[in-house]
Amino acid sequence: MLTSVLYKIAKSKMPSMSLTEKIAIEAGETWIEKELFSGKPNWKKIKDLSFSELTQEEQDFLNHETEALCALINDWEITQELKDLSPEVWSFIKAKGFFGLVIAKQYGGKGFSAAAHSAIVMKIATKSLTAAVTVMVPNSLGPAELLYHYGTPDQKNYYLPRLAKGEEVPCFGLTSLQAGSDAGAMIDEGVICKGVWEGQEVLGIKLNAKKRYITLAPIATLIGLAFKLRDPSNLLNKNPEDFKEELGITLALLSRNSEGLKNHLKIGTRHYALNIPFMNGPIEITNGFIPLSFIIGGEKMAGQGWKMLMECLSIGRSLSLPAVSAASGALCVLACSSYAQARVQFKLPIYKFEGIQEKLAEIAGFAYAIEAMRKMTLTAVDTGIKPSVASAIAKYHMTELSRKIVNHAMDIHGGKGIILGPNNYLARAYQGIPISITVEGANILTRNLMIFGQGSVRCHAHLLKLFESLSNNNQKDFGKVVYKFAGGVLGHMARAIGQGLTAGFLIKVSSEDLNLKRTYQNLSRLSTALALASDIALLTLGGQLKRREKLSARLGDVLSYLYLITSVLKLYESSSPEQKLADLPVIKYLAQYFLFEAQEVLYDFYRNFPNKFLGYWLRRRSFFWGRIFSKPSDKLAGLVSKTMIESELFKQRFKDLAYLGNGSLGDLINNYGSQDPEVLKNLLAVNDFEKI
C-alpha cells in the first residue's frame, strides 16, 4: 500500500525528459566523482589510482618533433601578419603526424595516449594558441574519433590513414544557426530519398544544413556533419508497422571535392575569433545529395548520432581544453615569477609588495590545481573511461581558473601586458580565454545544467534505477529501489549529525601523511553534506530541481570542489619527497581555499532553499557548530608567493610543460636575474610602435 502511494507521488514529481536528455545522461561513464558524491568516499580506492605517464616514444615526440614545431612558430607573424600558420608550419604539422596523434598505428597514426595528446597540445599552446587549436581539433571531437569508434571497416581503412598522414584535413559541423549549446535543437535536415550518385540511382539523403563556428572548415577536405534525419516515405524500413519518420540526429562524412556536392556545398567567409586566427568558418549545404554509405557507421547508425556525440564529446572536455588551460597556467607561473623579480618599482622588486604577493599566490595555487585536474581526468581516458561528469567539471573549472590566472598575470605585467607586439607573451592568452569559456558547451550551461544535472543521476547510488523503474512503469522495481533510496538518506542523515557534532575528527581516513589527514576528514564531511542536501532536494523538489538552476549549480560546485581538491592531493602524493616539500605550502593553501568555497556554496544553498525550515535543518545537521573553514591567511598566501618566486623545484614542474626556446618568454625566464642593465631593459621593454 505504502509503495503504491510513494509510486504515485514519485510519478507525479518525475521531471519530463526528452530523448536527447536521456541519451546525454546515459552517455559516458562515471569516474572518482561517484565516490565523492556517495557521502562516504573510499579514499584507498582513489589513492590506489596511478596517473597516466608518457611512454618513451611519446616523450621523444614531445622533446623533438613538438619542440621543433614550436621553434618554427612565430606567433606575431601568425596573428598579425599572415592571419594563418605559415606554409612551413602547416607542412611540418602534416608531415610529422600531428593530425594523427590518437589514430591507431594500424591506420598509420601515432597511437598515442591521452597523456601524450594533452602534453603535446599544452606545450604548443605555450607558444601559440592558434597552432595548438589547429593540432588539437583533429585529435578531439571530429571525423577521426568518430570513425575509430563507430566507422565501418571500409570507412576506417580508407579515411584514417589519409587523416593520419595529413592528406585529409578534417572538421566537424555541429553548431547550427539557431542551436548553439542546445545542439538537439538543430534544424539542419536530411531526408531519405532516391537520387543519382556517380551516374547511378541509389538510396541516399537529401541534405540541407547551415553550420557556423566550425574550426578548420575553411581548409577542410573532409567534413563531418550532424543533422536530423527523416524517412517520410519509409524507404529504410519496409514494414509499415515499424514506420518511423523522425529517425533522429545522424552523422555523415562528406568529401569536400566529391562531384555530387561541389555545386551544393559552400564554405563561407572565415570567422575571426578575438584575433586568434585559427581557421574557423561556416558551412552551408543546399539540396545536396549523398549515398547512405556516407553515414558514419553505415545505415545501421542512422539516428544514432546524438549518442555518438555524447560519448565522444567528453574527449574534448577531458583533454583539449584542459590542456590549453594548463598551458595558460604554466605560462603565467613562469612569466610572473620571473617578471616580478626583474621589475623594480619604488626601488624594490615588485614581488615584495603584498598586493602582488596576493596575486602570485592565486596564480601559483590555481596553476597547480589545473595541472592536477588535467592529470586526473586524462588518466580516466587512458584507462578506457569516457568520463562524462568529470570532463564537464574539468572543462568548466579549469577554464574559469585559467581566466583568473591570466587576469592576475595581466595586472602584474601592467603596461607590458596590454601593449601588443612581438614581445608580448600574455596578450593572446588573455584574448583566447573567452573562446575556451564558450566552446565545447558554454560554461554557463555546463555549470547550471550539466555538472549536477548529469552528475546527480549518474553518481547517485539509486536515482538512475529509480528513474528507469518510473519510466518503465515498473512498480515492483520501484518498490525495491525506493526503500534502498530511503535507507541511503537515513544513512547520510546519521553520518551528517555525527560528523557535525564531532567536527569530523572521528572520521577514519587512510592517510599516512599527517599534513593531509585533516583535509581528507573534511572532504569526507563535505561529501556527506552534499549527499544529504542532494537527497533532500531531490525528494522535496522532484522535477522542479531541473528548473532551479541556481540550486543545482551550487550542488554541482560542491562536487566540483571535492573533485578539484582530490586531484590536488593525488598529484601531491604522487610526487617525490623533495617535490612534496617544495609543494606543501601550495597544497595547504589550495585545501583551505576550496574547502572554504565549498562551505560558502553550501551555505548559499541552505539560505536559498525554498523550504526555509528544511534549509535551516540541513545546515544544522552538517554544520552544527557553524562555519568551520576560513580562507587562507595572509601569512600562508605570502609563503605560497615565496615558493613561486624562490623554489626552482616548484617552477620546474611548469618548465617541463612549456616551450622555453626561442622567443620573449624564454628570454625572460632565462635572463630575469641578469645584472646587466641593458639585458633587463630589453626584457622589460614594451614594443616600439615605429617598428610595428
Summary of the structure (lengths in Angstrom):
residues: 692
radius of gyration: 26.6
end to end distance: 81.4
largest distance: 87.3
contacts: 2478
relative contact order: 0.11
helix: 62%
strand: 11%
